[in-house]
């Protein structure tokens, strides 16, 4: 994959508008982990969003957003992080984007999140789709954090996200 994989991600909540993963570090090194977007086994953005959508009556808002093809990191960041100014045409068909928030749970390790096009991030199975990359600083085995991925229900939900 190209990344130093030092964490696991476990889906702990899924709704048509939100995915929540519990991230757990597997060693004390700095490194990164990737949440794929390949319609594969969980953790996978499209698989998890599709499963959540089938369990509810609200349709496929999160799935429709993460299933938009991207060509580069700017488009991936626009779709998954809500970066403004980066190829806004990529979200014209879905009318919105996701936001990501990390919440420390245990340990002192610092977690940060970014997005990229799958192949460029080192995940050939996710080529052409946006993936999340979570970076960690050094810390302890078993440090945890939550990664919340949300798709806003309306433009008003984006207040404070640079839209």
Biotite code that builds the C-alpha atoms (Angstrom):
import biotite.structure as struc

atoms = struc.array([
    struc.Atom([0.000, 0.000, 0.000], chain_id="A", res_id=1, res_name="UNK", atom_name="CA", element="C"),
    struc.Atom([2.894, 2.422, 0.451], chain_id="A", res_id=2, res_name="UNK", atom_name="CA", element="C"),
    struc.Atom([1.672, 3.561, 3.851], chain_id="A", res_id=3, res_name="UNK", atom_name="CA", element="C"),
    struc.Atom([3.028, 2.365, 7.178], chain_id="A", res_id=4, res_name="UNK", atom_name="CA", element="C"),
    struc.Atom([-0.176, 0.778, 8.390], chain_id="A", res_id=5, res_name="UNK", atom_name="CA", element="C"),
    struc.Atom([-0.298, 1.024, 12.140], chain_id="A", res_id=6, res_name="UNK", atom_name="CA", element="C"),
    struc.Atom([-3.980, 1.054, 12.970], chain_id="A", res_id=7, res_name="UNK", atom_name="CA", element="C"),
    struc.Atom([-7.208, -0.800, 12.523], chain_id="A", res_id=8, res_name="UNK", atom_name="CA", element="C"),
    struc.Atom([-10.593, 0.767, 11.813], chain_id="A", res_id=9, res_name="UNK", atom_name="CA", element="C"),
    struc.Atom([-13.837, -0.771, 13.039], chain_id="A", res_id=10, res_name="UNK", atom_name="CA", element="C"),
    struc.Atom([-17.237, 0.514, 11.931], chain_id="A", res_id=11, res_name="UNK", atom_name="CA", element="C"),
    struc.Atom([-19.235, 1.247, 15.097], chain_id="A", res_id=12, res_name="UNK", atom_name="CA", element="C"),
    struc.Atom([-22.150, 3.269, 13.704], chain_id="A", res_id=13, res_name="UNK", atom_name="CA", element="C"),
    struc.Atom([-23.688, 3.682, 10.257], chain_id="A", res_id=14, res_name="UNK", atom_name="CA", element="C"),
    struc.Atom([-26.637, 5.782, 9.107], chain_id="A", res_id=15, res_name="UNK", atom_name="CA", element="C"),
    struc.Atom([-27.486, 7.175, 5.666], chain_id="A", res_id=16, res_name="UNK", atom_name="CA", element="C"),
    struc.Atom([-25.775, 10.424, 6.745], chain_id="A", res_id=17, res_name="UNK", atom_name="CA", element="C"),
    struc.Atom([-22.956, 9.257, 9.020], chain_id="A", res_id=18, res_name="UNK", atom_name="CA", element="C"),
    struc.Atom([-20.268, 6.623, 9.423], chain_id="A", res_id=19, res_name="UNK", atom_name="CA", element="C"),
    struc.Atom([-18.317, 6.312, 12.666], chain_id="A", res_id=20, res_name="UNK", atom_name="CA", element="C"),
    struc.Atom([-15.126, 4.266, 12.867], chain_id="A", res_id=21, res_name="UNK", atom_name="CA", element="C"),
    struc.Atom([-13.150, 3.377, 15.968], chain_id="A", res_id=22, res_name="UNK", atom_name="CA", element="C"),
    struc.Atom([-9.458, 3.687, 15.139], chain_id="A", res_id=23, res_name="UNK", atom_name="CA", element="C"),
    struc.Atom([-7.038, 1.630, 17.228], chain_id="A", res_id=24, res_name="UNK", atom_name="CA", element="C"),
    struc.Atom([-3.256, 1.783, 16.859], chain_id="A", res_id=25, res_name="UNK", atom_name="CA", element="C"),
    struc.Atom([-1.475, -1.526, 16.495], chain_id="A", res_id=26, res_name="UNK", atom_name="CA", element="C"),
    struc.Atom([2.027, -0.396, 17.511], chain_id="A", res_id=27, res_name="UNK", atom_name="CA", element="C"),
    struc.Atom([3.935, 2.581, 18.908], chain_id="A", res_id=28, res_name="UNK", atom_name="CA", element="C"),
    struc.Atom([5.330, 3.902, 15.592], chain_id="A", res_id=29, res_name="UNK", atom_name="CA", element="C"),
    struc.Atom([4.218, 6.932, 13.632], chain_id="A", res_id=30, res_name="UNK", atom_name="CA", element="C"),
    struc.Atom([2.348, 5.897, 10.537], chain_id="A", res_id=31, res_name="UNK", atom_name="CA", element="C"),
    struc.Atom([-0.957, 5.912, 8.760], chain_id="A", res_id=32, res_name="UNK", atom_name="CA", element="C"),
    struc.Atom([-3.995, 3.873, 7.962], chain_id="A", res_id=33, res_name="UNK", atom_name="CA", element="C"),
    struc.Atom([-6.346, 4.052, 5.019], chain_id="A", res_id=34, res_name="UNK", atom_name="CA", element="C"),
    struc.Atom([-10.105, 3.661, 4.770], chain_id="A", res_id=35, res_name="UNK", atom_name="CA", element="C"),
    struc.Atom([-10.668, 2.312, 1.291], chain_id="A", res_id=36, res_name="UNK", atom_name="CA", element="C"),
    struc.Atom([-13.437, 3.064, -1.191], chain_id="A", res_id=37, res_name="UNK", atom_name="CA", element="C"),
    struc.Atom([-13.484, -0.071, -3.347], chain_id="A", res_id=38, res_name="UNK", atom_name="CA", element="C"),
    struc.Atom([-16.817, -1.757, -2.543], chain_id="A", res_id=39, res_name="UNK", atom_name="CA", element="C"),
    struc.Atom([-14.827, -4.330, -0.603], chain_id="A", res_id=40, res_name="UNK", atom_name="CA", element="C"),
    struc.Atom([-14.920, -5.643, 2.931], chain_id="A", res_id=41, res_name="UNK", atom_name="CA", element="C"),
    struc.Atom([-15.502, -3.176, 5.761], chain_id="A", res_id=42, res_name="UNK", atom_name="CA", element="C"),
    struc.Atom([-13.922, -0.789, 6.572], chain_id="A", res_id=43, res_name="UNK", atom_name="CA", element="C"),
    struc.Atom([-14.803, 0.589, 3.142], chain_id="A", res_id=44, res_name="UNK", atom_name="CA", element="C"),
    struc.Atom([-16.629, 3.858, 2.475], chain_id="A", res_id=45, res_name="UNK", atom_name="CA", element="C"),
    struc.Atom([-19.001, 2.682, -0.264], chain_id="A", res_id=46, res_name="UNK", atom_name="CA", element="C"),
    struc.Atom([-19.702, -0.709, 1.316], chain_id="A", res_id=47, res_name="UNK", atom_name="CA", element="C"),
    struc.Atom([-20.438, 0.779, 4.734], chain_id="A", res_id=48, res_name="UNK", atom_name="CA", element="C"),
    struc.Atom([-22.514, 3.668, 3.353], chain_id="A", res_id=49, res_name="UNK", atom_name="CA", element="C"),
    struc.Atom([-24.529, 1.312, 1.134], chain_id="A", res_id=50, res_name="UNK", atom_name="CA", element="C"),
    struc.Atom([-25.230, -1.046, 4.030], chain_id="A", res_id=51, res_name="UNK", atom_name="CA", element="C"),
    struc.Atom([-26.400, 1.867, 6.196], chain_id="A", res_id=52, res_name="UNK", atom_name="CA", element="C"),
    struc.Atom([-28.634, 3.208, 3.433], chain_id="A", res_id=53, res_name="UNK", atom_name="CA", element="C"),
    struc.Atom([-30.339, -0.161, 2.938], chain_id="A", res_id=54, res_name="UNK", atom_name="CA", element="C"),
    struc.Atom([-31.254, -0.243, 6.620], chain_id="A", res_id=55, res_name="UNK", atom_name="CA", element="C"),
    struc.Atom([-33.082, 3.094, 6.546], chain_id="A", res_id=56, res_name="UNK", atom_name="CA", element="C"),
    struc.Atom([-35.709, 4.977, 4.575], chain_id="A", res_id=57, res_name="UNK", atom_name="CA", element="C"),
    struc.Atom([-33.656, 8.098, 3.875], chain_id="A", res_id=58, res_name="UNK", atom_name="CA", element="C"),
    struc.Atom([-32.054, 6.892, 0.644], chain_id="A", res_id=59, res_name="UNK", atom_name="CA", element="C"),
    struc.Atom([-28.390, 6.978, -0.291], chain_id="A", res_id=60, res_name="UNK", atom_name="CA", element="C"),
    struc.Atom([-27.050, 10.482, 0.511], chain_id="A", res_id=61, res_name="UNK", atom_name="CA", element="C"),
    struc.Atom([-23.698, 9.424, 1.976], chain_id="A", res_id=62, res_name="UNK", atom_name="CA", element="C"),
    struc.Atom([-23.235, 6.608, -0.521], chain_id="A", res_id=63, res_name="UNK", atom_name="CA", element="C"),
    struc.Atom([-24.009, 8.913, -3.464], chain_id="A", res_id=64, res_name="UNK", atom_name="CA", element="C"),
    struc.Atom([-21.336, 11.314, -2.233], chain_id="A", res_id=65, res_name="UNK", atom_name="CA", element="C"),
    struc.Atom([-18.521, 8.811, -1.626], chain_id="A", res_id=66, res_name="UNK", atom_name="CA", element="C"),
    struc.Atom([-19.332, 7.040, -4.922], chain_id="A", res_id=67, res_name="UNK", atom_name="CA", element="C"),
    struc.Atom([-18.450, 10.110, -7.023], chain_id="A", res_id=68, res_name="UNK", atom_name="CA", element="C"),
    struc.Atom([-15.327, 9.373, -9.111], chain_id="A", res_id=69, res_name="UNK", atom_name="CA", element="C"),
    struc.Atom([-12.339, 11.687, -8.553], chain_id="A", res_id=70, res_name="UNK", atom_name="CA", element="C"),
    struc.Atom([-9.212, 12.286, -10.598], chain_id="A", res_id=71, res_name="UNK", atom_name="CA", element="C"),
    struc.Atom([-6.840, 13.819, -8.042], chain_id="A", res_id=72, res_name="UNK", atom_name="CA", element="C"),
    struc.Atom([-6.260, 14.866, -4.454], chain_id="A", res_id=73, res_name="UNK", atom_name="CA", element="C"),
    struc.Atom([-8.016, 18.235, -4.876], chain_id="A", res_id=74, res_name="UNK", atom_name="CA", element="C"),
    struc.Atom([-11.221, 16.486, -5.920], chain_id="A", res_id=75, res_name="UNK", atom_name="CA", element="C"),
    struc.Atom([-10.860, 13.896, -3.135], chain_id="A", res_id=76, res_name="UNK", atom_name="CA", element="C"),
    struc.Atom([-10.453, 16.643, -0.551], chain_id="A", res_id=77, res_name="UNK", atom_name="CA", element="C"),
    struc.Atom([-13.477, 18.463, -1.964], chain_id="A", res_id=78, res_name="UNK", atom_name="CA", element="C"),
    struc.Atom([-15.662, 15.347, -1.682], chain_id="A", res_id=79, res_name="UNK", atom_name="CA", element="C"),
    struc.Atom([-14.433, 13.961, 1.667], chain_id="A", res_id=80, res_name="UNK", atom_name="CA", element="C"),
    struc.Atom([-13.199, 17.012, 3.577], chain_id="A", res_id=81, res_name="UNK", atom_name="CA", element="C"),
    struc.Atom([-15.352, 19.791, 2.154], chain_id="A", res_id=82, res_name="UNK", atom_name="CA", element="C"),
    struc.Atom([-12.416, 21.883, 0.975], chain_id="A", res_id=83, res_name="UNK", atom_name="CA", element="C"),
    struc.Atom([-13.709, 24.896, -0.872], chain_id="A", res_id=84, res_name="UNK", atom_name="CA", element="C"),
    struc.Atom([-12.096, 26.131, -4.042], chain_id="A", res_id=85, res_name="UNK", atom_name="CA", element="C"),
    struc.Atom([-10.978, 22.676, -5.182], chain_id="A", res_id=86, res_name="UNK", atom_name="CA", element="C"),
    struc.Atom([-12.839, 21.702, -8.366], chain_id="A", res_id=87, res_name="UNK", atom_name="CA", element="C"),
    struc.Atom([-16.389, 22.461, -7.197], chain_id="A", res_id=88, res_name="UNK", atom_name="CA", element="C"),
    struc.Atom([-17.794, 20.870, -10.387], chain_id="A", res_id=89, res_name="UNK", atom_name="CA", element="C"),
    struc.Atom([-17.029, 17.418, -8.966], chain_id="A", res_id=90, res_name="UNK", atom_name="CA", element="C"),
    struc.Atom([-19.946, 17.705, -6.526], chain_id="A", res_id=91, res_name="UNK", atom_name="CA", element="C"),
    struc.Atom([-22.481, 19.208, -8.929], chain_id="A", res_id=92, res_name="UNK", atom_name="CA", element="C"),
    struc.Atom([-24.391, 15.936, -9.264], chain_id="A", res_id=93, res_name="UNK", atom_name="CA", element="C"),
    struc.Atom([-24.612, 15.140, -5.565], chain_id="A", res_id=94, res_name="UNK", atom_name="CA", element="C"),
    struc.Atom([-25.039, 18.685, -4.266], chain_id="A", res_id=95, res_name="UNK", atom_name="CA", element="C"),
    struc.Atom([-22.833, 18.279, -1.228], chain_id="A", res_id=96, res_name="UNK", atom_name="CA", element="C"),
    struc.Atom([-19.801, 16.780, 0.365], chain_id="A", res_id=97, res_name="UNK", atom_name="CA", element="C"),
    struc.Atom([-18.669, 14.998, 3.491], chain_id="A", res_id=98, res_name="UNK", atom_name="CA", element="C"),
    struc.Atom([-16.840, 16.293, 6.509], chain_id="A", res_id=99, res_name="UNK", atom_name="CA", element="C"),
    struc.Atom([-14.497, 14.332, 8.745], chain_id="A", res_id=100, res_name="UNK", atom_name="CA", element="C"),
    struc.Atom([-13.852, 14.823, 12.440], chain_id="A", res_id=101, res_name="UNK", atom_name="CA", element="C"),
    struc.Atom([-11.397, 12.995, 14.669], chain_id="A", res_id=102, res_name="UNK", atom_name="CA", element="C"),
    struc.Atom([-12.136, 12.700, 18.377], chain_id="A", res_id=103, res_name="UNK", atom_name="CA", element="C"),
    struc.Atom([-9.426, 11.280, 20.683], chain_id="A", res_id=104, res_name="UNK", atom_name="CA", element="C"),
    struc.Atom([-10.735, 8.494, 22.890], chain_id="A", res_id=105, res_name="UNK", atom_name="CA", element="C"),
    struc.Atom([-7.757, 7.062, 24.771], chain_id="A", res_id=106, res_name="UNK", atom_name="CA", element="C"),
    struc.Atom([-4.016, 7.575, 24.864], chain_id="A", res_id=107, res_name="UNK", atom_name="CA", element="C"),
    struc.Atom([-1.984, 10.662, 23.997], chain_id="A", res_id=108, res_name="UNK", atom_name="CA", element="C"),
    struc.Atom([-1.356, 10.000, 20.314], chain_id="A", res_id=109, res_name="UNK", atom_name="CA", element="C"),
    struc.Atom([-2.241, 12.714, 17.803], chain_id="A", res_id=110, res_name="UNK", atom_name="CA", element="C"),
    struc.Atom([-4.456, 11.585, 14.906], chain_id="A", res_id=111, res_name="UNK", atom_name="CA", element="C"),
    struc.Atom([-4.912, 13.687, 11.732], chain_id="A", res_id=112, res_name="UNK", atom_name="CA", element="C"),
    struc.Atom([-6.981, 12.998, 8.621], chain_id="A", res_id=113, res_name="UNK", atom_name="CA", element="C"),
    struc.Atom([-6.522, 13.773, 4.932], chain_id="A", res_id=114, res_name="UNK", atom_name="CA", element="C"),
    struc.Atom([-8.043, 12.562, 1.658], chain_id="A", res_id=115, res_name="UNK", atom_name="CA", element="C"),
    struc.Atom([-6.591, 11.509, -1.676], chain_id="A", res_id=116, res_name="UNK", atom_name="CA", element="C"),
    struc.Atom([-7.478, 9.624, -4.837], chain_id="A", res_id=117, res_name="UNK", atom_name="CA", element="C"),
    struc.Atom([-7.236, 5.901, -4.066], chain_id="A", res_id=118, res_name="UNK", atom_name="CA", element="C"),
    struc.Atom([-4.372, 4.863, -6.370], chain_id="A", res_id=119, res_name="UNK", atom_name="CA", element="C"),
    struc.Atom([-2.351, 7.965, -5.451], chain_id="A", res_id=120, res_name="UNK", atom_name="CA", element="C"),
    struc.Atom([-2.822, 7.061, -1.781], chain_id="A", res_id=121, res_name="UNK", atom_name="CA", element="C"),
    struc.Atom([-1.423, 3.575, -2.404], chain_id="A", res_id=122, res_name="UNK", atom_name="CA", element="C"),
    struc.Atom([-4.718, 1.654, -2.672], chain_id="A", res_id=123, res_name="UNK", atom_name="CA", element="C"),
    struc.Atom([-5.096, 0.349, -6.265], chain_id="A", res_id=124, res_name="UNK", atom_name="CA", element="C"),
    struc.Atom([-8.479, -1.223, -5.452], chain_id="A", res_id=125, res_name="UNK", atom_name="CA", element="C"),
    struc.Atom([-9.867, 2.266, -4.737], chain_id="A", res_id=126, res_name="UNK", atom_name="CA", element="C"),
    struc.Atom([-8.451, 3.824, -7.923], chain_id="A", res_id=127, res_name="UNK", atom_name="CA", element="C"),
    struc.Atom([-10.658, 6.630, -9.188], chain_id="A", res_id=128, res_name="UNK", atom_name="CA", element="C"),
    struc.Atom([-12.401, 7.184, -5.837], chain_id="A", res_id=129, res_name="UNK", atom_name="CA", element="C"),
    struc.Atom([-11.605, 9.272, -2.781], chain_id="A", res_id=130, res_name="UNK", atom_name="CA", element="C"),
    struc.Atom([-10.153, 7.595, 0.325], chain_id="A", res_id=131, res_name="UNK", atom_name="CA", element="C"),
    struc.Atom([-9.398, 8.787, 3.834], chain_id="A", res_id=132, res_name="UNK", atom_name="CA", element="C"),
    struc.Atom([-5.855, 8.563, 5.177], chain_id="A", res_id=133, res_name="UNK", atom_name="CA", element="C"),
    struc.Atom([-5.439, 8.826, 8.952], chain_id="A", res_id=134, res_name="UNK", atom_name="CA", element="C"),
    struc.Atom([-1.965, 9.706, 10.202], chain_id="A", res_id=135, res_name="UNK", atom_name="CA", element="C"),
    struc.Atom([-0.681, 9.109, 13.715], chain_id="A", res_id=136, res_name="UNK", atom_name="CA", element="C"),
    struc.Atom([2.289, 10.343, 15.638], chain_id="A", res_id=137, res_name="UNK", atom_name="CA", element="C"),
    struc.Atom([4.231, 8.013, 17.891], chain_id="A", res_id=138, res_name="UNK", atom_name="CA", element="C"),
    struc.Atom([2.428, 6.820, 20.975], chain_id="A", res_id=139, res_name="UNK", atom_name="CA", element="C"),
    struc.Atom([1.301, 3.679, 22.681], chain_id="A", res_id=140, res_name="UNK", atom_name="CA", element="C"),
    struc.Atom([-0.095, 0.439, 21.380], chain_id="A", res_id=141, res_name="UNK", atom_name="CA", element="C"),
    struc.Atom([-3.892, 0.589, 21.610], chain_id="A", res_id=142, res_name="UNK", atom_name="CA", element="C"),
    struc.Atom([-4.402, 4.383, 21.447], chain_id="A", res_id=143, res_name="UNK", atom_name="CA", element="C"),
    struc.Atom([-7.885, 5.061, 20.094], chain_id="A", res_id=144, res_name="UNK", atom_name="CA", element="C"),
    struc.Atom([-9.900, 7.784, 18.388], chain_id="A", res_id=145, res_name="UNK", atom_name="CA", element="C"),
    struc.Atom([-13.205, 8.066, 16.577], chain_id="A", res_id=146, res_name="UNK", atom_name="CA", element="C"),
    struc.Atom([-13.391, 9.141, 12.931], chain_id="A", res_id=147, res_name="UNK", atom_name="CA", element="C"),
    struc.Atom([-16.817, 10.596, 12.167], chain_id="A", res_id=148, res_name="UNK", atom_name="CA", element="C"),
    struc.Atom([-17.707, 11.000, 8.503], chain_id="A", res_id=149, res_name="UNK", atom_name="CA", element="C"),
    struc.Atom([-20.834, 13.063, 7.931], chain_id="A", res_id=150, res_name="UNK", atom_name="CA", element="C"),
    struc.Atom([-22.867, 14.065, 4.900], chain_id="A", res_id=151, res_name="UNK", atom_name="CA", element="C"),
    struc.Atom([-24.860, 17.219, 5.632], chain_id="A", res_id=152, res_name="UNK", atom_name="CA", element="C"),
    struc.Atom([-28.623, 17.110, 5.175], chain_id="A", res_id=153, res_name="UNK", atom_name="CA", element="C"),
    struc.Atom([-28.764, 20.720, 3.935], chain_id="A", res_id=154, res_name="UNK", atom_name="CA", element="C"),
    struc.Atom([-26.460, 23.607, 3.052], chain_id="A", res_id=155, res_name="UNK", atom_name="CA", element="C"),
    struc.Atom([-27.079, 25.043, 6.554], chain_id="A", res_id=156, res_name="UNK", atom_name="CA", element="C"),
    struc.Atom([-25.336, 21.987, 8.019], chain_id="A", res_id=157, res_name="UNK", atom_name="CA", element="C"),
    struc.Atom([-22.090, 23.154, 6.346], chain_id="A", res_id=158, res_name="UNK", atom_name="CA", element="C"),
    struc.Atom([-21.804, 26.394, 8.347], chain_id="A", res_id=159, res_name="UNK", atom_name="CA", element="C"),
    struc.Atom([-18.244, 26.586, 9.647], chain_id="A", res_id=160, res_name="UNK", atom_name="CA", element="C"),
    struc.Atom([-16.841, 24.193, 7.030], chain_id="A", res_id=161, res_name="UNK", atom_name="CA", element="C"),
    struc.Atom([-15.639, 26.801, 4.512], chain_id="A", res_id=162, res_name="UNK", atom_name="CA", element="C"),
    struc.Atom([-18.493, 26.424, 2.028], chain_id="A", res_id=163, res_name="UNK", atom_name="CA", element="C"),
])
